[in-house]
Every structure is written in C-alpha cells, then in structure tokens.
Amino acid sequence: MKKEETEVILQLMKREVVPAIGCTEPVAVALAVSKAREVLGEKVVRTELYLSSNILKNSMGVGIPGTGMIGLPIAIALGIVIGRSEYGLEVLKDLDDDKLEEAKQVVEEKQIVVHLKENAPDKLYIEACCFGNKAHSKAIICGTHTNIAYVESNDVVILDKLSGNKITKEDTDQVDLNFNKIYEFATETPLEELEFLQQAAVLNKLAADESANGTFGHSVARVIQSSSYQNIMGDSVYNKLVAVTAAACDVRMAGAMIPVMSNSGSGNQGITATLPVVVFAEEMKKTKEQMIRALALSHLMVIYIKRGLGRLSGLCGVTVAGIGASCGITYLMGGNRDQVAYSVKNMIGNIAGVICDGAKPSCALKVSNAASSATFSAMMAMDNKVVSSLEGIADNDVDKTIRNLTDIGSEGMSQTDKMVLDIMTKK
C-alpha cells in the first residue's frame, strides 16, 4: 500500500475512533445545544430542539452520565449549563453536583421543548435553537455526531456547511475502502503507526472494570459470570470475552461518568470492536503487535461497513461491530486473508437483521450476543466453514456480501425503523 494512502486511512481512523462520555445521541444533542448557547450572547431562557427520528429513538431510554437520570431533557439542560463545544463527544465532562442541580432546575422550569423534525435531510440531524430575552441562535449537527454544520446568531450566519438540504461531504467520504485494502492495511502498516489503538483497549477495559463497583443496567456481565450458572457457562476464554464486553456496555448505558473509545460515533460499537479482541489476545498470550493489528482490522472493518450503512439506521450497529471483532479474533487465531473473509460472511449469515430499538441498558444483551457470535464465526472460519453464496444474502465476493447487508439496513429496514419509533413513542 502506498504511503499516501496509508496516511489517509490513518487519519480516517483517528477521526472515527475517539473517546466519548455517555450515549452518543443525547451527547450530540447536548453538543449542539452548547454551540447554540455559546453564540447566543446572553442567558438562555428557552430551548427548542428539532430532531430526526433516529436521534429521538436513541435518546429516549438511556442514562445520562453522572446524573442518575434518563433521556433528553437532562442532556439538553446540561448542554445549556456546562456544555463546551470544543470538547466534542466529551461535552459533559465538567459536570459536578452544583451544575447538576442547576440543570435539574432548567428541566423543572420546563424551558425545553423537543420536536420531531419532519423530512430531516439525514437520519442524524439535530437542530438546537436557544432563546434569551432579546437574542436567539441556532446550531445544527448533521451527518456525524460532531459535525456542526450550521450556526447562526440573531439571523447572522456564522457557519454554513448545508447546501440545498445536502450535507457537505467530509474527507472521510473520499477514502476508498474494501476488504482486501483493510486486511493489507492492518497487517502491513508499520506497527508504530497503529499504536494509538492501544488507548481503545485501555479506556474500554477501564469501563468494564467499573462494573465491579456497583450495579449497572441489567448486570448482564454479572449474570454471565455468576457462580450459579458456571455449570452452564463454564470458565473459558469465550465466557470471559463475552462478559467483559457486556460489562463495559452495562456501565455505559447506565450513565456512568466513564469515557469509552467509540467507533463511527457509537460507544457500544467501539466497545464491541475492541474488547472481544483484547480479551482474546490477552487470554491466549498473543503479542502486543498481534493485538494491535487485530484491533486495526476490527475497527477499520467497522468503519467500512458503517459508511455504507449510515451512522444511524434500523439495523443494530453493535452487530456490525461484531463483524469487526470476528475479523480480529480470526486473525489472532492465525487465520489468513480468506479465513478472515469467511468470518465476515459467517457473521452476516448469522445475525444480520437485528433491529435497533434505541439506546438503553438492554443494549448489553445485544453486545454480548455480538461478541458471542463473533467468536463462533471465527471458529467456523478457522475450520474453513463458510456461509455460501447459495444461502441467504451471502455472495461469493465478501464486499458484495457487505453491500447486501448495508442495503438492507439503510434502505430495506426504513419501514421497520419507523414502526419501532412509533411503538416506542406510543407506550
């Protein structure tokens, strides 16, 4: 691979694999609010939000870090009270008890109104409008969780990356990826260029470790490792990697003030792309280089698939991250290029079509399922067993198999996505 192309892919990964505190949808809403507040020029007395249906879906049932509270109102209020847009997805990291009480007061005074944005130009769309006694402002995030695409204050446009209801393409759209290129990049790039991925292992393991300090969400990890079920689950590498991955998700979805390394705007995707690979590498005594290259393979595969699927869709992003993890585990098992490709097809033949019904504590169940399936798919691949082109949506070509999955998720499941939101909002 040419040095210039390697550098472009490295920059792509460094944009997409970044730390985040809390579920990225409500955090992105807080980020948009903080930007609108910063350009308002006076105290906010009212805030109105116009959100795409997918942002609403992923913000309704998830814990907000450091608050013990669930959902959008407190996230929006924190964006008003403490949000700093330069922090990106760590926009809420300055939270303390006094500021939390101030934010709760904003919620109690009903200063916040949330609307569904009809015909939003993207599935990831956040329009934050702040009002003072005299001034008004607006900030729009569109396309990615940190892409502040439009800012205005008192009808004066400060920033405009929106044109004709189309999102200005970012540099990430210019990177041409395919399976062979991803495999070549992960296995041949100089190791020192990839070492930044160790931070993903460190952050996400710390999040998993936090689960021992309390009860978080549904405690999926504790159930998996409970002595009561050891005769069922055993004490294996498989059991540990599933439990550790679920533990980090338990903590994150419950709203712990713990950063995780995200992938393509999702902390759960980052957790699932990282921890099964890391735990497998550690338990099987793999070298540092093997683990880092497996992480590069996992994370870049997730980025590749998510670019075809979109940031938000009716398809659960954690299952996509599981595909990346399966590639990484297969590589750590000693798999060659063909066997890594087999693991992709096995995953798509296994758990394609899992719906996204919002961000919430029970996401830890889907995370554990993805980690489990990633391991089984890798084992099948190492035995040279693969879902064939005669079966379902699989194709002889691995990239075409991936496109079949992303087409179903981005287009075929659109009506499913609408029905899920309709069910959630009517409960």
C-alpha positions in Angstrom: 0.0 0.0 0.0 1.3 3.5 -0.9 2.4 5.6 2.0 0.0 8.4 1.0 -3.0 6.0 1.1 -1.8 4.6 4.4 -1.7 8.1 5.9 -5.2 8.9 4.6 -6.6 5.7 6.2 -4.8 6.5 9.5 -6.4 10.0 9.6 -9.8 8.4 8.9 -9.3 6.0 11.9 -8.2 8.8 14.2 -11.4 10.8 13.3 -13.7 7.8 13.8 -12.1 6.1 16.8 -12.4 8.8 19.6 -13.3 9.0 23.3 -16.9 9.6 24.2 -18.7 10.0 27.5 -22.3 8.7 27.5 -24.5 7.5 24.7 -23.5 9.5 21.7 -27.0 10.6 20.5 -28.1 12.5 23.6 -24.5 13.7 24.0 -24.5 15.0 20.4 -27.8 16.8 21.3 -26.0 18.4 24.2 -23.1 19.4 21.9 -25.5 21.2 19.5 -27.2 23.0 22.4 -23.8 24.1 23.8 -22.8 25.5 20.5 -26.1 27.4 20.1 -25.7 28.7 23.7 -22.1 29.9 23.1 -23.2 32.2 20.2 -26.3 33.4 21.9 -24.6 36.1 23.9 -26.9 36.1 26.9 -28.6 33.7 29.3 -30.8 31.0 27.8 -34.4 31.2 28.9 -35.9 28.7 26.4 -34.5 26.0 24.1 -36.3 24.2 21.3 -34.9 21.1 19.6 -35.9 19.6 16.2 -34.6 16.0 16.0 -34.6 13.3 13.4 -36.5 10.2 14.3 -33.3 8.1 14.8 -31.9 10.7 17.2 -35.1 10.6 19.2 -35.1 6.7 19.2 -31.6 6.5 20.5 -32.0 9.2 23.2 -35.3 8.2 25.0 -34.2 5.3 27.2 -30.5 5.8 28.0 -28.8 7.0 31.2 -27.1 10.4 31.0 -23.6 10.3 32.6 -23.3 11.4 36.2 -26.9 12.3 36.6 -28.8 9.1 37.6 -31.4 10.3 35.1 -32.6 9.1 31.7 -33.4 10.8 28.5 -33.1 14.0 26.6 -34.3 16.8 28.9 -31.4 16.5 31.4 -28.9 16.1 28.5 -30.2 19.3 26.9 -30.2 21.1 30.2 -26.6 20.1 30.8 -25.7 21.4 27.4 -27.1 24.7 28.5 -25.4 24.7 31.9 -22.0 23.2 31.3 -21.6 22.2 27.7 -18.4 23.3 25.9 -18.5 22.5 22.2 -14.7 22.2 21.9 -14.9 19.0 24.0 -16.8 17.2 21.2 -18.3 13.9 22.5 -16.9 14.7 25.9 -19.0 17.8 26.1 -20.4 16.9 29.6 -17.1 16.2 31.3 -17.2 19.3 33.5 -20.3 18.1 35.4 -20.3 18.5 39.2 -23.1 18.4 41.8 -23.9 22.1 41.8 -24.2 22.2 38.0 -26.4 19.1 38.0 -28.8 20.8 40.4 -28.8 23.9 38.1 -29.6 21.6 35.1 -32.4 19.9 37.0 -33.9 23.3 37.7 -33.9 24.1 34.0 -35.8 20.8 33.4 -38.3 21.6 36.2 -39.0 25.0 34.8 -40.0 23.5 31.5 -37.6 25.6 29.5 -37.1 22.8 27.0 -39.3 21.7 24.1 -38.4 18.8 21.8 -40.0 18.3 18.3 -39.7 15.6 15.7 -38.0 17.1 12.6 -40.2 16.1 9.6 -38.3 15.2 6.4 -34.9 15.7 8.1 -32.1 15.8 5.5 -30.2 13.0 7.3 -31.0 10.3 9.8 -28.6 12.0 12.1 -30.0 15.5 12.4 -30.1 17.8 15.5 -31.3 21.4 15.3 -30.8 23.4 18.5 -32.5 26.8 18.9 -31.7 28.9 22.0 -33.6 32.0 23.0 -32.6 34.7 25.5 -34.7 37.7 26.5 -33.6 39.5 23.4 -31.3 37.3 21.3 -31.8 34.0 19.5 -29.4 31.4 18.0 -29.3 28.1 16.2 -26.8 25.3 15.7 -27.3 22.2 13.6 -25.4 18.9 13.7 -25.9 16.7 10.7 -24.4 13.6 9.2 -22.0 12.7 12.0 -22.3 13.2 15.8 -19.7 16.0 15.9 -20.3 17.7 12.5 -21.5 21.1 13.5 -22.8 22.0 10.0 -24.7 25.3 10.6 -24.5 28.1 13.2 -26.3 31.4 13.3 -26.9 34.2 15.9 -29.7 36.7 15.6 -30.2 35.7 11.9 -26.5 36.2 11.1 -25.0 33.1 9.6 -21.7 32.2 11.2 -21.1 28.8 9.6 -23.0 27.0 6.8 -22.0 23.6 5.6 -25.5 22.8 4.5 -26.5 23.4 0.9 -29.8 22.5 -0.8 -30.6 20.2 2.1 -27.5 18.1 1.3 -24.7 17.5 3.8 -21.3 18.8 2.7 -19.1 15.8 2.2 -16.3 15.3 4.6 -12.8 14.0 3.9 -13.9 10.6 5.2 -16.1 10.1 2.1 -13.0 10.3 -0.1 -11.3 7.2 1.3 -11.9 4.2 -0.9 -12.1 1.1 1.2 -12.6 -2.6 0.5 -11.9 -5.9 2.3 -8.5 -6.5 0.7 -7.3 -3.0 1.4 -8.4 -3.2 5.0 -6.6 -6.5 5.5 -3.5 -5.2 3.8 -3.5 -2.0 6.0 -4.0 -3.9 9.2 -1.3 -6.5 8.5 1.4 -4.4 6.8 1.2 -0.8 8.2 4.3 -0.1 10.4 3.3 -1.0 14.0 4.2 2.4 15.5 1.6 4.0 13.2 -1.1 1.8 14.8 -0.1 2.0 18.4 -2.7 4.7 19.1 -5.3 1.9 19.1 -3.9 0.8 22.5 -5.9 3.6 24.0 -9.1 1.9 22.9 -8.0 -1.2 24.9 -7.2 0.9 27.9 -10.3 3.0 28.0 -12.8 0.3 27.3 -11.2 -2.1 29.8 -11.4 0.6 32.5 -15.1 0.9 31.7 -15.6 -2.8 32.0 -13.7 -2.8 35.3 -16.1 -0.1 36.7 -18.9 -2.7 36.6 -17.4 -4.3 39.8 -18.1 -1.1 41.7 -21.8 -1.1 41.6 -25.0 -2.4 39.9 -25.3 -1.1 36.4 -28.2 -1.6 34.0 -29.3 -5.2 33.8 -25.9 -6.5 35.1 -25.6 -8.8 32.1 -21.9 -9.4 32.8 -22.6 -10.5 36.3 -25.2 -13.0 35.2 -22.8 -14.4 32.6 -20.1 -14.9 35.2 -22.3 -15.9 38.1 -21.2 -18.9 40.0 -24.9 -20.0 39.9 -24.5 -20.6 36.2 -20.9 -21.8 36.0 -22.1 -25.3 35.2 -23.8 -23.8 32.1 -21.4 -21.1 31.0 -18.2 -22.6 32.3 -15.0 -20.6 32.9 -13.5 -20.2 29.4 -11.9 -17.5 27.2 -15.2 -17.3 25.4 -17.1 -16.7 28.6 -14.7 -14.0 29.8 -14.6 -12.1 26.5 -18.4 -12.0 26.3 -18.7 -10.9 30.0 -16.1 -8.2 29.8 -17.6 -6.7 26.7 -21.1 -6.8 28.2 -19.7 -5.2 31.4 -18.5 -2.1 29.6 -21.9 -1.7 27.9 -23.7 -2.2 31.3 -21.7 0.7 32.7 -22.0 3.0 29.7 -25.8 2.5 29.2 -26.5 3.1 32.8 -24.9 6.6 32.5 -21.6 6.2 34.4 -19.3 9.1 34.0 -16.7 6.9 32.3 -15.2 7.6 28.9 -15.1 4.8 26.3 -13.4 4.7 22.9 -16.1 4.9 20.3 -16.2 3.9 16.6 -18.2 5.7 14.0 -20.0 7.8 16.6 -21.0 4.9 18.8 -19.5 3.9 22.1 -21.1 0.5 22.0 -19.6 -0.1 18.6 -16.3 0.9 20.0 -16.7 -1.4 22.9 -17.7 -4.4 20.7 -15.0 -3.8 18.2 -12.4 -3.6 21.0 -13.0 -5.8 24.0 -13.6 -9.3 22.5 -10.3 -8.8 20.5 -8.4 -7.5 23.5 -9.6 -10.2 26.0 -8.9 -13.0 23.4 -5.4 -11.7 22.8 -4.6 -11.4 26.5 -6.1 -14.8 27.4 -4.3 -16.6 24.5 -1.0 -14.8 25.3 -0.7 -13.1 21.9 2.0 -10.5 21.4 1.4 -6.7 21.5 1.8 -6.5 17.8 -0.7 -9.2 17.1 -3.3 -7.5 19.4 -2.8 -4.1 17.8 -3.0 -5.4 14.3 -6.2 -7.3 15.2 -7.7 -4.1 16.7 -6.8 -2.2 13.5 -8.5 -4.9 11.4 -11.6 -4.8 13.7 -12.0 -1.1 13.9 -11.4 -0.3 10.2 -13.8 -3.1 9.2 -16.5 -1.4 11.3 -15.8 2.0 9.8 -16.0 0.5 6.3 -19.3 -1.2 6.9 -20.8 1.8 8.7 -20.0 4.1 5.8 -22.3 2.0 3.7 -24.9 1.6 6.4 -25.0 5.1 7.7 -24.4 6.4 11.2 -28.0 5.6 12.3 -30.3 3.0 10.8 -32.9 0.4 11.6 -30.1 -2.2 11.9 -28.3 -2.6 15.2 -24.8 -1.1 14.9 -23.4 -3.5 17.5 -23.9 -6.4 15.1 -21.7 -4.5 12.6 -19.1 -4.1 15.3 -19.3 -7.8 16.0 -18.2 -8.4 12.4 -15.1 -6.3 13.0 -14.4 -8.3 16.2 -14.8 -11.6 14.4 -12.2 -10.5 11.9 -9.8 -9.5 14.7 -10.4 -12.8 16.6 -9.9 -14.9 13.4 -6.6 -13.0 12.8 -5.5 -13.8 16.3 -6.3 -17.4 15.8 -3.8 -17.5 13.0 -6.4 -17.0 10.2 -5.3 -16.0 6.7 -7.0 -13.5 4.4 -9.5 -16.0 3.2 -10.4 -17.1 6.7 -10.9 -13.6 7.9 -13.3 -13.1 4.9 -15.1 -16.2 5.9 -15.7 -14.8 9.4 -17.4 -11.8 7.8 -19.7 -14.0 5.8 -20.5 -16.2 8.8 -21.4 -13.2 10.9 -23.7 -11.8 8.2 -25.2 -15.2 7.7 -25.8 -15.4 11.4 -27.0 -12.1 13.0 -28.0 -9.9 10.0 -31.3 -8.1 10.6 -31.1 -7.4 14.4 -33.2 -4.3 14.8 -32.1 -1.1 16.6 -34.8 -0.2 19.1 -32.9 2.7 20.7 -30.0 3.1 23.1 -30.8 1.6 26.5 -29.5 -0.7 29.2 -30.6 -3.8 27.4 -28.1 -3.0 24.6 -25.7 -5.0 26.8 -27.7 -8.1 25.7 -27.1 -7.3 22.1 -23.4 -6.6 22.8 -23.0 -10.0 24.5 -24.7 -11.6 21.6 -22.4 -9.9 19.1 -19.3 -10.9 21.0 -20.6 -14.5 21.2 -21.4 -14.7 17.5 -18.0 -13.1 16.7 -16.3 -16.0 18.4 -18.4 -18.7 16.8 -18.0 -17.2 13.4 -14.2 -17.1 13.8 -14.1 -20.7 14.9 -16.2 -21.7 11.9 -13.8 -19.7 9.6 -10.7 -21.4 11.1 -12.3 -24.7 10.3 -12.8 -23.4 6.7 -16.6 -23.5 7.1 -18.3 -20.5 5.5 -21.9 -19.5 4.6 -22.0 -19.9 0.8 -23.5 -17.8 -2.0 -26.4 -20.2 -2.2 -27.5 -19.2 1.3 -29.5 -16.0 2.0 -27.8 -12.7 1.3 -24.2 -14.1 1.2 -22.3 -13.7 -2.0 -19.0 -15.2 -3.3 -17.5 -11.8 -3.0 -17.1 -10.6 0.6 -17.5 -6.9 -0.4 -20.8 -7.7 -2.2 -22.0 -9.6 0.9 -21.3 -6.5 3.0 -23.1 -4.3 0.5 -26.1 -6.6 0.6 -26.2 -6.2 4.4 -25.8 -2.4 4.3 -28.5 -2.1 1.6 -30.9 -4.0 3.8 -30.1 -1.9 6.8 -30.1 1.5 5.1 -33.0 1.0 2.7 -34.8 -2.2 3.3 -35.4 -1.6 7.0 -36.6 2.0 6.7 -40.2 1.0 7.4 -39.1 -1.2 10.3 -37.3 1.8 11.7 -40.4 4.0 11.5 -42.5 1.3 13.1 -40.0 0.8 16.0 -40.2 4.6 16.8 -43.9 4.6 16.5 -44.1 1.7 19.1 -41.7 3.4 21.4 -43.4 6.8 21.4 -46.8 5.3 22.0 -46.0 3.3 25.1 
